């Protein structure tokens, strides 16, 4: 068995290492210049959804949700993903997506959003939910996968540069740092960091524990975190390359949006706000596969890495071991950018 060094101990790297060990690989190292889940994974929103707009992304999500279900509470709670439409155009897009997802076997259903206690719905024209979707603890899940991997013989090296380790195969799974790591091996990856920020507010009295991840048509979304609420939204002006600073005016805008949609949270103070990076590709799909002799990439997940990590880990491990992956990885190859073949995912939160 070749010596595999996985660079990056976030959700993707941890899942790859775990699935390699699960398949019987005997010489695997998981290395990170920081700590386990110390990068983007530890800063993630923690959503797990199957409601994407392209078949390839749906398939990744479907395969991933099974492992999250196996982990169960408190690491994963199936509170559902609730999408709201407040305009006729948004309603048409919601229905178009629902039809695509349902045809692929995602149990997404139309609902009256007023079933969510405390949610304002007088301006909602339509809503859909997938009750299999939910919320998870990204750092907790990652640490659990690392624990399982280590128990099966994976060597875990925190505060270690994977580039300094001997490897027959280097797996680049470093999120926004992947381009720099790959460049050290002579590979150019079109992965660019995009700043995204989040905020927690609370406590919110009477917040239901099963409040769904709720997504408005404009991209504003929120989820419960105990007695608190976590907020996020795409920014009007994209902040490429950093620095990952928190913009207070955005946080205040989100607090106003939350007060409108969930009036019970009006005035809830900000507990903390933080920023990190999405590792973006030109088409918002990941790069998965060999990129040079002895170099394999699993990066560019564009904000979806955590929720897709179980399926990616299983597929990458299979391919590294010479087995057929459980689903087609062809759409994710680096070569697609040179050939002009792209398949933009439009539902990036």
Secondary structure, DSSP 8 states (H G I E B T S, - for coil): ---EEEE--SHHHHHHHHHHHHTT---EEEEESS-TT-STGGG---EE----SSHHHHHHHHHHHHHHHHH-TTTEE---EEEEE-SHHHHHHHHHHHHHHHHTT--EEEE-GGGSTT---TT--EEEEETT-EEE-HHHHHHHHHHHHHHTT-EEEET--GGGS--SEEEE--GGGHHHHHHTTT-----EEEEEEEEEE---TT--TT--EEE-TTS-EEEEETTEEEEE---SS--BS------HHHHHHHHHHHHHHSGGGTT--EEEEEEEEEEE-TTS--EEEEEETTEEEEE--TT-HHHHHHHHHHHHHHHHTTS--SS--GGG-THHHHHT---------
